Amino acid sequence: MIAVERTRRAAPGIQLPSLVVALVIMLGGTAYPLVMANSSGKADHALATLLFWSMSAGFVRGMGFVPHSIPLRWLLSGWACLLSFGLAVVVKLTH
């Protein structure tokens, strides 16, 4: 019988900055949903999409999960959380 040695990756653990961004978006959007609206009070879909992407990436990476798929790993990374949140701020300030 051949012994197979399994390599184990260390769990990355909680990434607090990403988790904080996700929690702020979740609580802010729940308490004041007009933050995702444009100046006329209608839903701003570009802003909402960027905020939801940032929140999703923040929760996934913030809780320490790293997807195996390379595209998903990038889309749900801490950097993607920061990028999408920054773009959301730019969209909000320009409207």
C-alpha positions as CSV (number, residue, x, y, z in Angstrom):
1,M,0.0,0.0,0.0
2,I,1.4,3.4,-1.0
3,A,1.0,6.2,1.4
4,V,-0.2,9.4,-0.3
5,E,0.9,12.6,1.4
6,R,-1.6,15.3,1.0
7,T,-0.5,18.9,0.9
8,R,-2.6,21.2,3.0
9,R,-2.9,24.9,2.3
10,A,-3.0,27.1,5.3
11,A,-6.4,28.7,5.7
12,P,-6.1,32.4,4.9
13,G,-8.4,33.4,7.8
14,I,-10.5,36.5,8.2
15,Q,-9.5,39.5,6.2
16,L,-10.9,42.3,8.3
17,P,-10.7,45.3,5.8
18,S,-12.8,43.4,3.2
19,L,-15.2,42.2,5.8
20,V,-15.7,45.8,7.2
21,V,-16.4,47.1,3.7
22,A,-19.0,44.4,3.1
23,L,-20.7,45.1,6.5
24,V,-20.7,48.8,5.9
25,I,-22.4,48.4,2.5
26,M,-24.9,45.9,3.9
27,L,-25.9,48.0,6.9
28,G,-25.8,51.3,5.0
29,G,-27.9,50.0,2.1
30,T,-30.4,48.5,4.6
31,A,-30.6,51.6,6.8
32,Y,-30.6,54.1,3.9
33,P,-31.5,52.5,0.5
34,L,-31.6,55.9,-1.2
35,V,-27.8,55.7,-1.2
36,M,-28.2,53.5,-4.3
37,A,-30.5,56.0,-6.1
38,N,-29.6,58.8,-8.4
39,S,-30.5,62.5,-7.8
40,S,-34.0,62.0,-9.1
41,G,-34.7,59.2,-6.7
42,K,-34.7,56.3,-9.2
43,A,-32.5,53.3,-8.8
44,D,-28.9,53.8,-10.1
45,H,-28.2,50.3,-11.5
46,A,-24.5,50.9,-12.2
47,L,-24.0,52.1,-8.7
48,A,-26.0,49.2,-7.2
49,T,-24.1,46.7,-9.3
50,L,-20.7,48.0,-8.1
51,L,-21.8,48.1,-4.5
52,F,-23.2,44.6,-4.6
53,W,-20.0,43.3,-6.3
54,S,-18.0,45.0,-3.6
55,M,-20.2,43.6,-0.8
56,S,-20.0,40.1,-2.3
57,A,-16.3,40.2,-2.7
58,G,-15.9,41.6,0.8
59,F,-17.9,38.9,2.4
60,V,-16.3,36.1,0.4
61,R,-12.7,37.3,1.0
62,G,-13.5,38.7,4.4
63,M,-14.5,35.4,5.7
64,G,-11.4,33.8,4.4
65,F,-12.7,31.8,1.4
66,V,-10.5,31.7,-1.7
67,P,-12.2,30.2,-4.8
68,H,-10.3,27.6,-6.8
69,S,-11.2,29.1,-10.1
70,I,-8.8,31.8,-11.2
71,P,-11.5,34.2,-12.6
72,L,-13.6,33.8,-9.5
73,R,-10.6,34.3,-7.3
74,W,-10.0,37.6,-9.0
75,L,-13.6,38.7,-9.0
76,L,-14.1,37.9,-5.3
77,S,-10.7,39.1,-4.1
78,G,-9.9,41.9,-1.6
79,W,-8.5,44.0,-4.5
80,A,-11.8,43.5,-6.4
81,C,-13.7,44.6,-3.3
82,L,-11.5,47.8,-3.1
83,L,-11.7,48.5,-6.8
84,S,-15.5,48.1,-7.1
85,F,-16.0,50.2,-4.0
86,G,-13.8,52.9,-5.3
87,L,-15.6,52.9,-8.6
88,A,-19.0,53.0,-6.8
89,V,-17.8,56.1,-4.9
90,V,-16.7,57.7,-8.2
91,V,-20.1,56.9,-9.8
92,K,-22.0,58.3,-6.8
93,L,-19.9,61.5,-6.8
94,T,-20.3,62.1,-10.6
95,H,-24.1,61.7,-10.6
